[in-house]
Amino acid sequence: MRKKNQKTIGLYLFPALLMVIVILYLPIFINLYESFFSWGAMSTRHDFVGLGNYIKMFKDEVFYVALKNNLIFTVMSVIFQIGIALIIANVLECKFMRKTQNFFRSIYFVPSLLMVTVVGIAFKMIASPSIGVINPLLEWIGIDASKIDLLGNAGSATFAIAAMSQWQYVGYTVILFIVAIQNIPAELYEAADIDGANAVKKFFYITVPEIKDTILINTIITVTGSIREYDEVFVTTNGGPGYASETLATYLYKAGFRNDQMGYASALAFFIFIVTFIIGLAQMRGYRLDDQQ
């Protein structure tokens, strides 16, 4: 009977397993294989270069600019989409916010429903020195905005795009945290009230430990998404000015589809995969260690 059940389970799992292998794992190995060659979509040559593309990548100055920008996106995303979002969710779940909670939940969540293209184009118009509203507001409060161009300045472009991204996605993680907090047994908070615990202690000793699974999942999604950052940058600055706001994904696209360096683009793609895989694995490993303790 057990063998029969195992065969039945295997029969049902096989189609899904086959799809995962064909759609996910096979392209990864094909990409790794192609990264050892110098080739292009418009060329018939397919020359083996070994680790040449990876050596070129680690000598490429633009690669390090893109990596730095991805790090900026990651840090800001963790701060806002995990830290700030968790605080907002906890505040919205307080008793004094119950009557207006639905209103604020909608306010925070609506931006995440908008298309990235729409948000990017709107933000370009808002931040424009000529037709935007940001510079006039700065002038109104007494700040000289004549030399301020958020998306056109190399020093501010990446931070401006990252800020736009946080505005759009922080509401999504707020909702996820609210759902997790609502599943915490009310008895824990009642016991804490009896013991005289204040809101801060209840947050750190009850809320955070009880929803650590949700925090872990949100962190993995946020960090890996930041490493693969593409849409917002492509719509707003396309990596400019120059290469100032370039990310690994936009640089990969330009290398492969503009410069026709498919082998080099494959190396960049595999590097992104390895980084996201290691980060996700490390976070899950750290979670297991904390859980065991």
C-alpha positions as CSV (number, residue, x, y, z in Angstrom):
1,M,0.0,0.0,0.0
2,R,2.9,2.4,0.9
3,K,4.6,1.6,-2.4
4,K,1.4,2.2,-4.3
5,N,1.0,5.6,-2.6
6,Q,4.5,6.6,-3.4
7,K,4.0,5.8,-7.1
8,T,0.8,7.8,-7.1
9,I,2.5,10.8,-5.4
10,G,5.4,10.5,-7.8
11,L,3.0,10.4,-10.8
12,Y,1.3,13.6,-9.7
13,L,4.7,15.4,-8.9
14,F,6.4,14.4,-12.1
15,P,4.7,16.9,-14.5
16,A,5.4,19.8,-12.0
17,L,9.0,18.6,-11.5
18,L,9.5,18.3,-15.3
19,M,8.2,21.9,-15.8
20,V,10.5,23.3,-13.1
21,I,13.5,21.5,-14.6
22,V,12.8,22.6,-18.2
23,I,11.6,26.2,-17.4
24,L,13.9,27.1,-14.5
25,Y,17.0,24.9,-14.1
26,L,17.8,24.1,-17.7
27,P,18.0,27.7,-18.8
28,I,20.4,28.4,-15.8
29,F,22.8,25.7,-17.0
30,I,22.4,26.8,-20.7
31,N,23.2,30.4,-19.6
32,L,26.3,29.2,-17.6
33,Y,27.5,27.2,-20.7
34,E,27.0,30.2,-23.0
35,S,28.9,32.5,-20.6
36,F,32.1,30.6,-21.5
37,F,31.8,31.7,-25.2
38,S,32.1,35.0,-27.1
39,W,29.1,35.2,-29.4
40,G,26.4,37.5,-30.6
41,A,22.9,37.2,-32.0
42,M,23.9,38.9,-35.2
43,S,27.1,36.9,-35.6
44,T,27.7,33.3,-36.7
45,R,30.9,33.1,-34.5
46,H,30.8,31.1,-31.3
47,D,34.3,31.3,-29.9
48,F,35.3,29.6,-26.6
49,V,36.9,32.1,-24.2
50,G,36.7,30.1,-20.9
51,L,36.6,32.5,-18.0
52,G,37.3,35.5,-20.3
53,N,33.9,37.0,-19.9
54,Y,34.1,36.8,-16.1
55,I,37.6,38.3,-16.1
56,K,36.3,41.1,-18.3
57,M,33.4,41.6,-15.9
58,F,35.5,42.1,-12.8
59,K,37.8,44.5,-14.7
60,D,34.8,46.5,-16.0
61,E,34.3,49.9,-14.2
62,V,30.7,50.1,-15.2
63,F,30.1,46.7,-13.6
64,Y,31.2,48.1,-10.2
65,V,29.0,51.2,-10.7
66,A,26.0,49.0,-11.3
67,L,26.9,46.8,-8.4
68,K,27.1,49.8,-6.1
69,N,23.7,51.1,-7.3
70,N,22.1,47.7,-6.7
71,L,23.6,47.8,-3.1
72,I,21.9,51.3,-2.7
73,F,18.6,49.8,-3.8
74,T,19.0,46.9,-1.5
75,V,19.8,49.0,1.6
76,M,17.0,51.5,1.0
77,S,14.5,48.7,0.2
78,V,15.3,46.8,3.4
79,I,15.0,50.0,5.5
80,F,11.7,51.0,4.0
81,Q,10.0,47.9,2.8
82,I,11.0,45.9,5.9
83,G,11.8,48.3,8.7
84,I,9.5,51.2,8.0
85,A,6.7,48.9,6.7
86,L,6.8,46.8,9.8
87,I,6.4,49.9,12.0
88,I,3.6,51.2,9.9
89,A,1.8,47.9,10.0
90,N,2.2,47.7,13.8
91,V,0.8,51.3,14.2
92,L,-2.2,50.5,12.0
93,E,-3.0,47.5,14.1
94,C,-3.1,49.5,17.3
95,K,-6.5,50.0,18.9
96,F,-6.7,53.7,18.4
97,M,-6.2,53.2,14.6
98,R,-8.9,50.5,14.1
99,K,-11.6,53.0,12.9
100,T,-9.4,54.5,10.2
101,Q,-7.3,51.4,9.4
102,N,-9.1,50.5,6.2
103,F,-8.6,54.1,4.9
104,F,-4.8,54.1,5.5
105,R,-4.4,50.5,4.3
106,S,-5.9,51.6,1.0
107,I,-3.7,54.7,0.8
108,Y,-0.5,52.7,1.3
109,F,-1.5,49.8,-1.0
110,V,-2.8,51.7,-4.0
111,P,0.7,52.7,-5.4
112,S,1.7,49.0,-5.6
113,L,-1.2,48.4,-8.0
114,L,0.1,50.9,-10.5
115,M,2.3,49.9,-13.5
116,V,6.0,50.6,-13.1
117,T,5.9,52.4,-16.5
118,V,3.1,54.7,-15.4
119,V,4.9,55.5,-12.1
120,G,8.2,56.1,-13.9
121,I,6.8,58.4,-16.5
122,A,4.9,60.4,-13.9
123,F,8.0,60.6,-11.7
124,K,10.0,61.9,-14.6
125,M,7.5,64.7,-15.1
126,I,7.3,65.5,-11.4
127,A,11.1,65.6,-11.1
128,S,11.7,67.6,-14.3
129,P,13.4,70.9,-13.6
130,S,11.3,72.6,-16.3
131,I,7.8,71.2,-15.9
132,G,8.0,69.4,-12.6
133,V,6.6,70.4,-9.2
134,I,9.6,69.4,-7.0
135,N,11.8,72.3,-7.9
136,P,9.1,75.0,-7.5
137,L,8.2,73.5,-4.1
138,L,11.9,73.8,-3.1
139,E,12.0,77.4,-4.3
140,W,8.8,78.1,-2.3
141,I,10.4,77.0,1.0
142,G,13.5,79.0,0.3
143,I,15.9,76.4,-1.3
144,D,17.7,77.4,-4.4
145,A,16.7,74.7,-6.9
146,S,18.2,76.2,-10.0
147,K,21.0,73.6,-10.1
148,I,18.8,70.7,-8.8
149,D,17.9,67.9,-11.3
150,L,17.1,64.7,-9.4
151,L,17.2,62.4,-12.4
152,G,19.7,64.4,-14.5
153,N,22.4,64.6,-11.8
154,A,24.8,61.7,-11.4
155,G,24.9,62.0,-7.6
156,S,21.2,61.9,-7.0
157,A,19.7,59.8,-9.9
158,T,20.0,56.4,-8.2
159,F,18.7,57.7,-4.8
160,A,15.7,59.4,-6.5
161,I,14.8,56.2,-8.4
162,A,15.2,54.2,-5.2
163,A,12.9,56.6,-3.3
164,M,10.3,56.3,-6.1
165,S,10.5,52.5,-5.8
166,Q,10.0,52.6,-2.0
167,W,6.9,54.8,-2.4
168,Q,5.4,52.3,-4.8
169,Y,6.1,49.1,-3.0
170,V,6.2,49.8,0.7
171,G,2.4,49.5,0.9
172,Y,2.5,46.0,-0.4
173,T,4.8,44.8,2.5
174,V,2.7,46.8,4.9
175,I,-0.4,44.7,4.0
176,L,1.6,41.4,4.3
177,F,2.8,42.5,7.8
178,I,-0.7,43.5,8.8
179,V,-2.1,40.1,7.9
180,A,0.7,38.4,9.8
181,I,0.1,40.6,12.9
182,Q,-3.6,39.8,12.8
183,N,-2.8,36.1,13.1
184,I,-0.9,36.6,16.4
185,P,-3.0,35.3,19.3
186,A,-4.6,38.2,21.2
187,E,-3.9,36.3,24.5
188,L,-0.2,37.2,24.2
189,Y,-0.9,40.9,24.1
190,E,-3.4,40.6,26.9
191,A,-0.8,38.8,29.1
192,A,1.7,41.6,28.2
193,D,-0.8,44.2,29.3
194,I,-1.2,42.5,32.6
195,D,2.6,42.4,33.1
196,G,2.7,46.2,32.4
197,A,4.6,46.0,29.1
198,N,4.5,49.1,26.9
199,A,3.9,49.3,23.2
200,V,7.6,49.2,22.4
201,K,8.3,46.0,24.4
202,K,5.2,44.3,22.9
203,F,6.5,45.1,19.5
204,F,10.0,43.7,20.0
205,Y,9.1,40.8,22.3
206,I,5.8,39.6,20.8
207,T,5.1,41.1,17.3
208,V,8.6,40.6,15.8
209,P,9.2,37.1,17.1
210,E,5.7,35.9,16.1
211,I,5.9,37.1,12.5
212,K,9.6,36.3,11.8
213,D,8.5,33.9,9.0
214,T,6.8,36.8,7.2
215,I,9.8,39.0,7.9
216,L,12.1,36.4,6.4
217,I,10.0,35.9,3.3
218,N,9.6,39.7,2.7
219,T,13.3,40.2,3.2
220,I,14.3,37.6,0.7
221,I,11.8,38.9,-1.9
222,T,12.9,42.5,-1.3
223,V,16.7,41.8,-1.4
224,T,16.5,39.6,-4.5
225,G,14.2,42.0,-6.2
226,S,16.7,44.8,-5.5
227,I,19.6,42.8,-7.0
228,R,17.5,42.3,-10.1
229,E,16.4,46.0,-10.3
230,Y,15.5,46.9,-13.9
231,D,12.1,48.4,-14.6
232,E,12.3,51.6,-12.7
233,V,15.8,52.5,-13.9
234,F,15.0,51.7,-17.5
235,V,11.8,53.8,-17.6
236,T,13.2,56.9,-15.8
237,T,16.9,57.3,-16.7
238,N,17.8,54.2,-18.7
239,G,21.0,54.0,-16.6
240,G,22.0,57.7,-17.1
241,P,23.3,60.2,-16.9
242,G,26.1,58.3,-18.5
243,Y,26.3,55.1,-16.4
244,A,25.5,56.8,-13.1
245,S,22.3,55.0,-12.3
246,E,23.1,51.7,-14.2
247,T,22.1,48.5,-12.4
248,L,23.3,45.0,-13.1
249,A,20.1,44.1,-15.0
250,T,20.1,47.3,-17.2
251,Y,23.8,46.8,-18.0
252,L,23.1,43.1,-18.8
253,Y,20.4,44.3,-21.3
254,K,22.6,46.8,-22.9
255,A,25.5,44.3,-23.2
256,G,23.3,41.7,-24.8
257,F,20.8,43.5,-26.9
258,R,22.5,46.7,-27.7
259,N,26.2,45.8,-28.0
260,D,25.4,42.2,-29.1
261,Q,27.8,40.8,-26.5
262,M,25.7,37.8,-25.6
263,G,28.5,35.9,-23.9
264,Y,29.3,38.8,-21.6
265,A,25.6,39.3,-20.9
266,S,25.4,35.6,-20.0
267,A,28.2,36.1,-17.5
268,L,26.4,39.1,-16.0
269,A,23.2,37.1,-15.7
270,F,24.9,34.2,-14.0
271,F,26.6,36.6,-11.6
272,I,23.1,38.0,-10.7
273,F,21.8,34.5,-10.2
274,I,24.7,33.5,-7.9
275,V,24.3,36.6,-5.8
276,T,20.6,36.3,-5.3
277,F,20.9,32.5,-4.6
278,I,23.6,33.0,-2.0
279,I,21.7,35.8,-0.3
280,G,18.5,33.8,-0.2
281,L,20.4,30.7,1.1
282,A,22.2,32.7,3.8
283,Q,19.0,34.3,5.0
284,M,17.2,31.0,5.2
285,R,20.2,29.4,6.9
286,G,20.4,32.2,9.5
287,Y,16.7,31.8,10.1
288,R,17.1,28.1,10.8
289,L,20.0,28.8,13.3
290,D,17.8,31.3,15.2
291,D,14.9,28.9,15.2
292,Q,17.0,26.1,16.6
293,Q,18.3,28.4,19.4
